[in-house]
Amino acid sequence: MAMSFTGLFSGAGGLDLGFEMAGFEHAYSSDIDEWSVRTLQENRPGWHSTEADVMELSPQDLPDSDVLLAGFPCQGFSLGGNRKEGDERNYLFKEVVRLAKAKKPRFVLIENVLNLRTMTEPVSGKPFVDVISDHFEALGYHVKHNIFKVSGYGVPQTRRRFIFIASRDPFPKGFHW
């Protein structure tokens, strides 16, 4: 039986579609942007996709699934954006933590720009990656992260992306990216 996934901040579905292509079963997708959701619904009419603000989603709104995907907005982290440590969107990871705490998926995967690993969070002074890791470790997850040049995985972009995985179970000794 295939593992299932729920997508938050799905946009037009790039990360969600990648998981579908890898053999995962779609459970739910959402995004706050009407046009992104319309595009997703047009391309995947059989999927349960909704326009929703993640801050207003309750755990009961989400189905149980094995993997929780989250590509929260990158503008506050990105060199191509405003790059502001205090950008309120930088803290949307806390909504992912809140929903993971309630839904307890086996895995949480976060995708974002490289600067997520180096930009410091203003209150703690720690890199955001460490702050996010601390939140998931406090829930009992094991955490790993790495950088990928996504063109090597069929994505028609030359940029690199930061990938963060939180796992309920310890990673196997032979784990490699």
C-alpha positions as CSV (number, residue, x, y, z in Angstrom):
1,M,0.0,0.0,0.0
2,A,1.3,3.4,-1.0
3,M,2.0,6.0,1.6
4,S,-0.3,9.1,1.5
5,F,0.6,12.8,1.6
6,T,-1.1,16.0,2.5
7,G,0.2,19.3,1.0
8,L,0.2,22.6,2.7
9,F,1.2,25.8,0.8
10,S,0.8,23.7,-2.4
11,G,0.6,26.5,-4.9
12,A,0.0,25.0,-8.3
13,G,1.2,21.6,-7.0
14,G,4.8,21.2,-7.9
15,L,5.9,19.4,-4.7
16,D,2.6,17.5,-4.5
17,L,2.9,16.3,-8.1
18,G,6.5,15.2,-7.4
19,F,5.2,13.0,-4.6
20,E,2.4,11.6,-6.8
21,M,5.0,10.8,-9.5
22,A,7.1,9.0,-6.8
23,G,4.1,6.7,-6.1
24,F,2.6,8.4,-3.1
25,E,-1.2,8.7,-2.7
26,H,-2.7,12.1,-2.6
27,A,-4.9,12.9,0.4
28,Y,-5.3,16.7,0.4
29,S,-3.8,19.9,-0.9
30,S,-4.4,23.5,0.1
31,D,-3.1,27.0,-0.6
32,I,-4.2,30.5,0.2
33,D,-4.0,31.7,-3.4
34,E,-7.2,31.3,-5.4
35,W,-5.5,31.0,-8.8
36,S,-3.0,28.4,-7.6
37,V,-5.8,26.3,-6.3
38,R,-7.8,26.7,-9.5
39,T,-4.8,25.6,-11.5
40,L,-4.3,22.6,-9.2
41,Q,-8.0,21.6,-9.4
42,E,-7.9,22.0,-13.2
43,N,-4.9,19.7,-13.5
44,R,-5.9,17.2,-10.9
45,P,-9.7,17.3,-10.7
46,G,-9.8,14.0,-8.7
47,W,-7.7,15.5,-5.9
48,H,-9.2,17.1,-2.8
49,S,-7.7,20.6,-3.1
50,T,-9.0,23.7,-1.3
51,E,-8.3,27.4,-1.0
52,A,-7.5,27.9,2.7
53,D,-5.3,30.0,4.9
54,V,-3.1,27.5,6.8
55,M,-3.6,29.6,10.0
56,E,-7.3,28.9,9.8
57,L,-7.0,25.1,9.1
58,S,-7.9,22.9,12.1
59,P,-6.5,19.4,12.4
60,Q,-10.0,18.1,11.7
61,D,-9.8,19.8,8.3
62,L,-6.9,17.5,7.3
63,P,-7.1,13.8,6.6
64,D,-4.7,11.4,8.3
65,S,-1.7,10.9,6.0
66,D,1.8,9.5,6.2
67,V,3.6,12.6,4.9
68,L,2.9,16.3,5.5
69,L,4.4,18.5,2.8
70,A,5.0,22.2,3.3
71,G,6.6,24.7,1.0
72,F,5.8,27.8,3.0
73,P,6.5,31.2,1.5
74,C,10.2,32.0,0.9
75,Q,10.1,35.8,0.3
76,G,11.4,36.7,3.8
77,F,14.3,34.3,3.4
78,S,15.2,34.8,-0.2
79,L,17.9,36.9,-1.7
80,G,15.5,37.4,-4.6
81,G,12.9,38.8,-2.2
82,N,12.9,41.2,0.7
83,R,15.1,39.0,2.9
84,K,13.8,40.2,6.3
85,E,14.4,38.2,9.4
86,G,11.2,39.5,11.0
87,D,8.9,38.8,8.0
88,E,5.8,37.3,9.5
89,R,5.7,34.6,6.7
90,N,9.0,33.3,8.0
91,Y,7.0,32.0,11.0
92,L,4.5,30.0,9.0
93,F,6.6,27.0,9.8
94,K,4.9,27.1,13.3
95,E,1.6,26.3,11.5
96,V,3.2,23.2,10.1
97,V,4.4,22.3,13.6
98,R,1.0,22.9,15.0
99,L,-0.7,20.6,12.5
100,A,2.0,17.9,12.7
101,K,1.6,17.9,16.5
102,A,-2.1,17.2,16.1
103,K,-2.0,14.9,13.1
104,K,1.2,13.0,13.9
105,P,2.3,12.1,10.3
106,R,5.2,9.7,10.0
107,F,7.2,12.3,8.0
108,V,7.1,16.1,7.5
109,L,8.9,17.5,4.5
110,I,9.6,21.2,4.2
111,E,11.0,22.7,1.0
112,N,12.3,26.3,0.8
113,V,15.2,28.5,-0.3
114,L,18.8,28.0,0.8
115,N,18.8,31.0,3.2
116,L,16.4,29.1,5.5
117,R,19.6,27.4,6.8
118,T,21.7,30.5,7.4
119,M,19.3,33.4,8.2
120,T,19.0,34.0,11.9
121,E,15.7,34.2,13.8
122,P,15.6,37.6,15.5
123,V,14.4,36.4,18.9
124,S,16.7,33.5,19.5
125,G,19.6,34.5,17.3
126,K,19.8,31.0,16.0
127,P,19.5,30.0,12.3
128,F,15.9,29.4,11.3
129,V,16.8,25.8,10.4
130,D,17.9,25.2,14.0
131,V,14.7,26.9,15.4
132,I,12.5,24.7,13.1
133,S,14.5,21.6,14.0
134,D,14.1,22.3,17.7
135,H,10.3,22.6,17.3
136,F,10.1,19.2,15.6
137,E,12.5,17.5,17.9
138,A,10.4,18.7,20.8
139,L,7.5,16.8,19.2
140,G,9.7,13.6,19.1
141,Y,10.8,13.8,15.5
142,H,14.2,13.1,14.2
143,V,15.5,15.7,11.8
144,K,17.7,15.9,8.7
145,H,18.2,18.5,6.1
146,N,20.2,19.0,2.9
147,I,20.5,21.2,-0.3
148,F,19.5,19.9,-3.7
149,K,20.1,21.2,-7.2
150,V,16.6,20.4,-8.4
151,S,17.4,20.2,-12.1
152,G,19.0,16.8,-11.3
153,Y,15.6,15.6,-10.3
154,G,13.6,16.6,-13.3
155,V,12.6,20.1,-12.2
156,P,13.0,22.6,-15.0
157,Q,14.9,25.1,-12.8
158,T,18.6,25.6,-12.1
159,R,18.2,26.9,-8.6
160,R,19.0,24.9,-5.5
161,R,16.5,24.2,-2.8
162,F,16.7,23.4,0.9
163,I,14.9,20.2,2.0
164,F,14.1,19.4,5.6
165,I,12.8,16.0,6.7
166,A,11.3,15.2,10.1
167,S,10.7,11.5,10.8
168,R,8.9,9.9,13.7
169,D,11.3,7.0,13.5
170,P,15.1,7.3,13.7
171,F,16.7,7.5,10.3
172,P,18.3,4.1,9.3
173,K,22.1,3.9,9.8
174,G,22.5,3.7,6.0
175,F,20.3,6.7,5.3
176,H,21.6,8.8,2.5
177,W,20.0,11.5,0.3
